[in-house]
Amino acid sequence: MSGSRTGRPPVPRSAGRPPVLRPPRDNPVRQLVTRARKAWDRPLTAYYLILGGSLLITVLGLVMVYSASQITALQLSLPGSYFFRKQFLAALIGGGLLFAASRMPVKLHRALAYPILAGAVFLMVLVQVPGIGMAVNGNQNWISLGGSFQIQPSEFGKLSLVLWGADLLARKHDRKLLTQWKHMLVPLVPVAFLLLGLIMLGGDMGTAIILTAILFGLLWLAGAPTRLFVGVLSVAGLIGVILIKTSPNRMARLACIGATEPRSGAADCWQAVHGIYALASGGLFGSGLGASVEKWGQLPEAHTDFIFAVTGEELGLAGTLSVLALFAALGYAGIRVAGRTEEPFVRYAAGGVTTWITAQAVINIGAVLGLLPIAGVPLPLFSYGGSALLPTMFAIGLLIAFARDEPAARAALAMRQPRFGRKRGAGGPPGPRRWNTMRRRASAARSSGER
């Protein structure tokens, strides 16, 4: 009789255990996409994207202004940090405007629409008065404030058109008048054409293109029918063609699209070609901050209109893609704010600001890449120029205020109360206790012998 060495009968072995069914593991890529989608759909996503994206663009712009403007300042017998200090001062003032705009209620924003429009028109008229207005690079668009400080009123015309146009369309929406084409066009289009005419008197076609983009953005958000939209676009396109054909300078800029030689026929494409040279020499990670070669007198307007080229040369493809990603995030957040609100003014104003910043960034970057004609517009929040920075930062403050005012975002912000030092109301639920307080109370409940 067979058995074990201990004399005990052998334990019968089971034929086989049933396999344990484990839940299938999710694909890591799918998990990552799901988490990103959940994070993207949170109530405060737009708020953080606008606030963080705009601040990162502004800070990176200050760094690049300091790097790109040093040689220009020294060539003008100025301190190397001259342009940086002016831009930093404008950023501080703009930060105050951003904070004020982000804390203003919507009613106050609407109340400011008409004063800002009247002030912008008044200043743009003063530009054409001899002895008050001054020309810079052939454009009569500036007013001297004394010393080295100047102001460009046309930059404030963008903000005025956004606020006033949004308020006008919102009031007509409340009265259900936007179904009639005359109420949709009048007085929005005539006032926009007034601003465009004052800008074109100074010869600034780049700013006029941005203003036209804002106008079409407002009409599209208001639900303009296709026929009306195409009609206004045709009129604006015809006027633009006439203005380009009658100006040799604009025709020369148009001829420099895609140029690879500084002299392309009869057109002088020095700036466009050297912008491409700067981008091409940057490589993947650039030559290093401050190590640009093109800013040493080869690339005109290196710290203003062509600062993106210097960024590509010093920070490489990684730096330029980072800037593009920040602008894309800012544009997405603005569209999200405009699409999720139920208030007409917020929808029109948020859409107008997003159109303004996105269109200006596309025109500037497209010109640096040689895909669009050089329009002479700065890169928003990035290029040197206080007149462009101040209204843009105020507009960013508008977007932040609208993002905070969303019902879900307002509820999420209301739940974020300070963890420590919270005052409890008489009838409210008790808040969480601090660990130190709980420990002291537990010690006091013991007798002296226990301790």
C-alpha positions as CSV (number, residue, x, y, z in Angstrom):
1,M,0.0,0.0,0.0
2,S,1.6,3.2,-1.1
3,G,1.8,6.2,1.2
4,S,3.8,9.1,2.2
5,R,7.0,8.8,4.3
6,T,5.1,10.1,7.3
7,G,2.6,7.3,7.1
8,R,-0.2,9.7,6.2
9,P,-2.4,9.1,3.2
10,P,-1.4,11.3,0.3
11,V,-3.5,14.4,-0.3
12,P,-5.3,13.9,-3.5
13,R,-4.5,16.6,-6.1
14,S,-7.2,18.4,-7.9
15,A,-7.3,17.9,-11.6
16,G,-7.0,21.7,-12.2
17,R,-8.0,24.9,-10.6
18,P,-10.4,27.1,-12.6
19,P,-8.6,30.1,-14.0
20,V,-9.1,33.4,-12.2
21,L,-10.8,35.9,-14.6
22,R,-9.0,39.3,-14.3
23,P,-10.5,42.4,-15.8
24,P,-8.8,43.3,-19.1
25,R,-6.3,46.1,-18.7
26,D,-7.1,49.3,-20.5
27,N,-4.8,50.6,-23.2
28,P,-2.4,53.1,-21.6
29,V,-2.9,55.5,-24.5
30,R,-6.6,55.2,-24.1
31,Q,-6.3,55.9,-20.4
32,L,-4.2,59.0,-21.1
33,V,-6.7,60.3,-23.6
34,T,-9.5,59.7,-21.2
35,R,-7.7,61.6,-18.4
36,A,-6.8,64.4,-20.7
37,R,-10.4,64.7,-21.9
38,K,-11.7,64.8,-18.3
39,A,-9.1,67.5,-17.4
40,W,-10.0,69.4,-20.6
41,D,-13.7,69.4,-19.7
42,R,-13.3,70.8,-16.2
43,P,-15.1,74.0,-15.4
44,L,-11.9,76.0,-14.8
45,T,-9.9,74.8,-17.8
46,A,-10.6,77.9,-19.9
47,Y,-9.8,80.2,-17.0
48,Y,-6.4,78.5,-16.4
49,L,-5.6,78.4,-20.1
50,I,-6.3,82.1,-20.6
51,L,-4.5,83.2,-17.5
52,G,-1.6,80.9,-17.7
53,G,-1.2,81.1,-21.5
54,S,-1.3,84.9,-21.6
55,L,1.2,85.3,-18.8
56,L,3.6,82.8,-20.3
57,I,3.5,84.6,-23.7
58,T,4.0,88.0,-22.0
59,V,7.0,86.7,-19.9
60,L,8.6,84.9,-22.8
61,G,8.0,88.1,-24.9
62,L,9.8,90.2,-22.4
63,V,12.8,87.8,-22.5
64,M,12.9,87.9,-26.3
65,V,12.5,91.7,-26.4
66,Y,15.5,92.1,-24.2
67,S,17.5,89.7,-26.3
68,A,16.4,91.0,-29.7
69,S,16.6,94.8,-28.9
70,Q,20.0,95.0,-27.4
71,I,21.9,95.6,-30.7
72,T,19.3,98.0,-32.0
73,A,19.5,100.1,-28.8
74,L,23.3,100.2,-28.9
75,Q,23.2,101.3,-32.5
76,L,21.0,104.2,-31.5
77,S,23.5,105.1,-28.7
78,L,21.1,103.9,-26.0
79,P,21.6,101.5,-23.1
80,G,21.2,97.9,-24.1
81,S,18.2,97.4,-21.8
82,Y,16.4,100.6,-23.1
83,F,13.6,98.8,-25.0
84,F,13.2,96.1,-22.4
85,R,12.7,98.6,-19.6
86,K,10.0,100.4,-21.6
87,Q,8.3,97.1,-22.4
88,F,8.5,96.0,-18.8
89,L,6.9,99.2,-17.6
90,A,4.1,98.7,-20.2
91,A,3.7,95.1,-19.0
92,L,3.3,96.3,-15.4
93,I,0.6,98.8,-16.4
94,G,-1.0,96.2,-18.6
95,G,-1.0,93.8,-15.7
96,G,-3.0,96.3,-13.7
97,L,-5.4,96.7,-16.5
98,L,-5.7,93.0,-16.8
99,F,-6.5,92.6,-13.1
100,A,-9.0,95.4,-13.2
101,A,-10.8,94.1,-16.3
102,S,-10.9,90.6,-14.8
103,R,-12.7,91.9,-11.7
104,M,-15.1,94.2,-13.4
105,P,-18.8,93.0,-13.7
106,V,-20.2,92.6,-17.2
107,K,-22.4,95.7,-16.7
108,L,-19.4,97.9,-16.2
109,H,-17.7,96.5,-19.3
110,R,-20.8,97.4,-21.3
111,A,-20.9,100.8,-19.7
112,L,-17.3,101.5,-20.9
113,A,-18.0,100.6,-24.5
114,Y,-19.2,104.0,-25.6
115,P,-16.5,106.1,-23.7
116,I,-13.7,103.9,-25.1
117,L,-15.1,104.2,-28.7
118,A,-15.4,108.0,-28.4
119,G,-11.9,108.3,-26.9
120,A,-10.4,106.1,-29.7
121,V,-12.1,108.1,-32.5
122,F,-11.0,111.4,-30.9
123,L,-7.4,110.2,-30.7
124,M,-7.4,108.8,-34.2
125,V,-8.7,112.2,-35.5
126,L,-5.9,114.0,-33.5
127,V,-3.4,111.8,-35.3
128,Q,-4.2,113.6,-38.6
129,V,-3.9,117.1,-37.1
130,P,-0.5,118.7,-38.1
131,G,1.8,119.3,-35.2
132,I,0.1,116.6,-33.0
133,G,0.3,113.4,-35.1
134,M,3.6,112.0,-36.1
135,A,4.8,109.5,-38.7
136,V,6.8,106.4,-38.0
137,N,8.2,104.3,-40.9
138,G,6.0,106.2,-43.3
139,N,2.7,105.7,-41.4
140,Q,0.9,108.6,-39.7
141,N,-0.4,106.7,-36.8
142,W,1.3,108.1,-33.7
143,I,0.9,110.8,-31.1
144,S,3.9,111.9,-29.1
145,L,3.4,112.0,-25.3
146,G,6.7,113.8,-24.7
147,G,10.2,112.4,-24.6
148,S,10.5,108.9,-26.0
149,F,6.9,107.9,-25.2
150,Q,4.4,107.6,-28.0
151,I,0.9,106.2,-28.4
152,Q,-0.8,104.5,-31.3
153,P,-4.5,105.2,-31.1
154,S,-5.4,102.7,-33.8
155,E,-4.5,99.9,-31.3
156,F,-7.2,101.1,-29.0
157,G,-9.6,101.2,-31.9
158,K,-9.5,97.3,-31.9
159,L,-10.7,97.2,-28.3
160,S,-13.3,99.9,-28.9
161,L,-14.8,98.0,-31.8
162,V,-15.0,94.7,-29.8
163,L,-16.7,96.3,-26.8
164,W,-19.0,98.6,-28.6
165,G,-19.9,96.1,-31.3
166,A,-20.6,93.4,-28.7
167,D,-22.8,95.8,-26.7
168,L,-24.7,96.9,-29.8
169,L,-25.4,93.4,-31.0
170,A,-26.4,92.2,-27.5
171,R,-29.0,94.9,-27.2
172,K,-30.4,94.1,-30.7
173,H,-30.4,90.4,-29.8
174,D,-32.5,91.1,-26.7
175,R,-35.0,93.0,-28.8
176,K,-34.9,90.3,-31.5
177,L,-33.9,92.7,-34.2
178,L,-30.9,90.7,-35.6
179,T,-33.2,88.7,-37.9
180,Q,-33.4,91.9,-40.1
181,W,-30.3,92.6,-42.2
182,K,-30.5,96.4,-41.8
183,H,-30.4,96.1,-38.0
184,M,-27.4,93.7,-38.2
185,L,-25.4,96.0,-40.5
186,V,-26.5,99.5,-39.2
187,P,-24.8,101.1,-37.4
188,L,-22.1,98.4,-36.9
189,V,-20.7,98.4,-40.4
190,P,-20.7,102.3,-40.8
191,V,-18.9,102.8,-37.5
192,A,-16.4,100.1,-38.4
193,F,-15.8,101.7,-41.8
194,L,-15.3,105.1,-40.0
195,L,-12.5,103.5,-37.9
196,L,-11.0,101.9,-41.0
197,G,-11.1,105.2,-42.8
198,L,-9.2,107.0,-40.0
199,I,-6.7,104.2,-39.9
200,M,-6.1,104.1,-43.7
201,L,-5.6,107.9,-43.7
202,G,-2.4,107.1,-41.9
203,G,-1.5,104.3,-44.3
204,D,-1.6,101.4,-41.7
205,M,-3.1,98.6,-43.7
206,G,-2.1,95.9,-41.3
207,T,-4.2,97.3,-38.5
208,A,-7.1,97.8,-40.9
209,I,-6.9,94.1,-41.8
210,I,-7.2,93.2,-38.1
211,L,-10.2,95.6,-37.6
212,T,-11.9,94.0,-40.7
213,A,-11.3,90.5,-39.2
214,I,-13.0,91.7,-35.9
215,L,-15.9,93.0,-37.9
216,F,-16.5,89.8,-39.7
217,G,-16.0,87.8,-36.5
218,L,-18.8,89.9,-34.8
219,L,-21.1,89.4,-37.9
220,W,-20.5,85.7,-37.9
221,L,-21.2,85.4,-34.2
222,A,-24.4,87.4,-34.7
223,G,-25.6,84.8,-37.2
224,A,-25.3,86.8,-40.4
225,P,-26.7,84.9,-43.4
226,T,-24.3,83.7,-46.0
227,R,-25.5,86.2,-48.6
228,L,-25.0,89.2,-46.3
229,F,-21.6,87.8,-45.1
230,V,-20.4,87.3,-48.7
231,G,-21.7,90.8,-49.7
232,V,-19.8,92.6,-47.0
233,L,-16.7,90.5,-47.6
234,S,-16.8,91.3,-51.3
235,V,-17.0,95.0,-50.7
236,A,-14.1,94.9,-48.2
237,G,-12.1,92.7,-50.6
238,L,-12.7,95.1,-53.5
239,I,-11.6,98.1,-51.3
240,G,-8.5,96.1,-50.3
241,V,-7.5,95.3,-53.8
242,I,-7.8,99.0,-54.8
243,L,-5.7,100.1,-51.9
244,I,-3.0,97.5,-52.7
245,K,-3.0,98.2,-56.5
246,T,-2.6,102.0,-55.9
247,S,0.4,101.6,-53.6
248,P,3.8,100.5,-54.9
249,N,5.0,99.7,-51.4
250,R,2.1,97.3,-50.8
251,M,2.6,95.7,-54.2
252,A,6.3,95.2,-53.4
253,R,5.3,93.5,-50.1
254,L,2.9,91.2,-52.0
255,A,5.7,90.3,-54.4
256,C,8.0,89.1,-51.5
257,I,5.7,86.2,-50.6
258,G,7.9,83.1,-50.8
259,A,11.0,85.0,-51.8
260,T,14.4,83.3,-51.3
261,E,16.6,86.1,-52.5
262,P,17.0,89.6,-51.0
263,R,16.3,91.1,-54.4
264,S,13.2,89.5,-56.0
265,G,12.8,91.3,-59.3
266,A,12.0,95.0,-58.7
267,A,11.0,94.3,-55.1
268,D,13.4,94.6,-52.2
269,C,12.7,91.6,-50.0
270,W,15.6,92.0,-47.6
271,Q,13.5,91.8,-44.4
272,A,11.4,88.9,-45.6
273,V,14.4,86.8,-46.7
274,H,16.5,87.5,-43.6
275,G,13.6,86.5,-41.5
276,I,13.7,83.1,-43.2
277,Y,17.5,83.0,-42.7
278,A,17.0,83.5,-39.0
279,L,14.4,80.7,-38.7
280,A,16.5,78.3,-40.9
281,S,19.6,78.8,-38.8
282,G,17.9,78.0,-35.5
283,G,17.7,74.2,-36.0
284,L,15.9,72.1,-33.4
285,F,16.9,73.9,-30.2
286,G,18.4,77.1,-31.5
287,S,21.7,78.8,-31.2
288,G,21.1,79.9,-27.6
289,L,19.4,82.8,-25.9
290,G,21.2,86.0,-27.0
291,A,23.2,84.3,-29.7
292,S,21.2,85.5,-32.7
293,V,23.3,86.6,-35.7
294,E,20.5,88.3,-37.7
295,K,19.7,90.8,-35.1
296,W,23.2,92.4,-35.6
297,G,21.8,94.8,-38.2
298,Q,20.8,92.2,-40.8
299,L,17.1,91.8,-39.8
300,P,15.1,95.1,-39.6
301,E,12.5,95.4,-36.8
302,A,14.0,92.4,-35.0
303,H,12.3,93.3,-31.7
304,T,8.9,94.3,-33.1
305,D,7.3,92.7,-36.2
306,F,10.0,90.0,-36.7
307,I,10.6,89.0,-33.1
308,F,9.3,85.5,-34.0
309,A,12.2,85.1,-36.4
310,V,14.7,85.9,-33.6
311,T,12.9,83.4,-31.4
312,G,13.3,80.7,-34.0
313,E,17.0,81.5,-34.3
314,E,17.8,81.5,-30.6
315,L,15.3,78.9,-29.3
316,G,14.9,76.8,-32.4
317,L,11.9,74.8,-33.5
318,A,11.1,73.9,-29.9
319,G,10.8,77.6,-29.0
320,T,8.6,78.5,-32.0
321,L,6.3,75.5,-31.5
322,S,5.9,76.4,-27.8
323,V,4.8,79.9,-28.8
324,L,2.4,78.5,-31.4
325,A,1.0,76.1,-28.8
326,L,0.4,78.9,-26.3
327,F,-1.5,80.9,-28.9
328,A,-3.5,77.8,-29.9
329,A,-4.5,77.2,-26.3
330,L,-5.4,80.9,-25.9
331,G,-7.6,80.7,-29.0
332,Y,-9.3,77.5,-27.9
333,A,-10.1,78.9,-24.5
334,G,-11.6,82.0,-26.0
335,I,-13.8,80.0,-28.4
336,R,-14.8,77.8,-25.4
337,V,-15.8,80.8,-23.4
338,A,-17.8,82.2,-26.3
339,G,-19.5,78.9,-27.0
340,R,-20.6,78.0,-23.4
341,T,-22.1,81.3,-22.3
342,E,-25.8,82.1,-22.5
343,E,-25.3,85.9,-22.4
344,P,-25.1,87.5,-25.8
345,F,-22.7,90.3,-24.8
346,V,-20.2,87.8,-23.4
347,R,-20.4,85.6,-26.5
348,Y,-19.9,88.5,-28.9
349,A,-17.1,90.2,-26.8
350,A,-15.2,86.9,-26.2
351,G,-15.5,85.9,-29.9
352,G,-14.3,89.4,-30.9
353,V,-11.3,89.3,-28.7
354,T,-10.4,85.8,-29.8
355,T,-10.7,86.8,-33.4
356,W,-8.5,89.8,-32.8
357,I,-5.7,88.0,-31.1
358,T,-5.8,84.9,-33.4
359,A,-6.0,86.9,-36.6
360,Q,-3.1,89.2,-35.6
361,A,-0.9,86.2,-34.5
362,V,-1.6,84.4,-37.8
363,I,-0.8,87.5,-39.9
364,N,2.4,88.2,-38.0
365,I,3.7,84.7,-38.0
366,G,2.6,84.1,-41.6
367,A,4.6,87.1,-42.7
368,V,7.7,85.9,-40.9
369,L,7.3,82.5,-42.5
370,G,7.0,84.1,-45.9
371,L,3.5,82.8,-46.4
372,L,1.7,86.2,-46.2
373,P,2.8,89.7,-47.1
374,I,4.5,91.8,-44.4
375,A,1.6,93.8,-42.8
376,G,3.6,95.5,-40.1
377,V,1.5,94.2,-37.2
378,P,3.1,93.0,-33.9
379,L,2.8,89.6,-32.4
380,P,0.2,90.0,-29.6
381,L,1.6,90.1,-26.1
382,F,5.0,89.2,-27.5
383,S,6.4,92.0,-29.7
384,Y,7.8,95.3,-28.4
385,G,5.2,98.1,-28.2
386,G,3.3,99.4,-25.3
387,S,0.5,100.8,-27.4
388,A,-0.3,97.3,-28.6
389,L,0.3,95.6,-25.2
390,L,-2.0,97.7,-23.1
391,P,-5.3,97.2,-24.9
392,T,-4.4,93.5,-25.6
393,M,-3.9,92.8,-21.9
394,F,-7.2,94.6,-21.1
395,A,-8.9,92.3,-23.6
396,I,-7.3,89.3,-21.9
397,G,-8.7,90.5,-18.7
398,L,-12.2,90.5,-20.4
399,L,-11.7,86.9,-21.3
400,I,-10.6,86.0,-17.8
401,A,-13.7,87.8,-16.3
402,F,-16.0,85.9,-18.7
403,A,-14.3,82.6,-18.0
404,R,-14.8,83.1,-14.2
405,D,-18.4,84.1,-14.7
406,E,-19.4,80.8,-16.2
407,P,-22.0,79.1,-13.9
408,A,-19.8,75.9,-13.5
409,A,-16.6,77.9,-13.0
410,R,-18.3,80.2,-10.5
411,A,-19.5,77.2,-8.5
412,A,-16.0,75.6,-8.7
413,L,-14.4,78.9,-7.5
414,A,-16.9,79.2,-4.7
415,M,-16.0,75.8,-3.3
416,R,-12.4,76.8,-3.0
417,Q,-12.3,78.4,0.4
418,P,-9.2,78.7,2.6
419,R,-8.4,75.5,4.5
420,F,-7.1,77.2,7.6
421,G,-8.4,80.1,9.6
422,R,-12.0,79.7,8.1
423,K,-14.7,81.5,10.1
424,R,-17.7,79.4,10.7
425,G,-21.1,80.9,10.5
426,A,-23.6,80.5,13.3
427,G,-26.0,78.4,11.4
428,G,-23.6,76.9,8.8
429,P,-22.1,73.5,8.8
430,P,-18.9,73.1,10.8
431,G,-15.8,73.4,8.7
432,P,-12.8,71.1,8.9
433,R,-10.8,71.4,12.0
434,R,-7.1,72.1,12.1
435,W,-4.9,69.2,13.2
436,N,-3.1,71.3,15.8
437,T,-6.4,72.4,17.4
438,M,-7.7,68.8,17.5
439,R,-4.5,67.6,19.1
440,R,-4.7,70.3,21.8
441,R,-8.3,69.5,22.6
442,A,-7.4,65.8,22.9
443,S,-4.6,66.5,25.2
444,A,-6.7,68.8,27.4
445,A,-9.3,66.0,27.8
446,R,-6.8,63.7,29.5
447,S,-6.0,63.8,33.2
448,S,-2.6,64.9,34.4
449,G,-1.8,61.3,35.5
450,E,-2.2,60.1,31.9
451,R,0.3,62.6,30.6
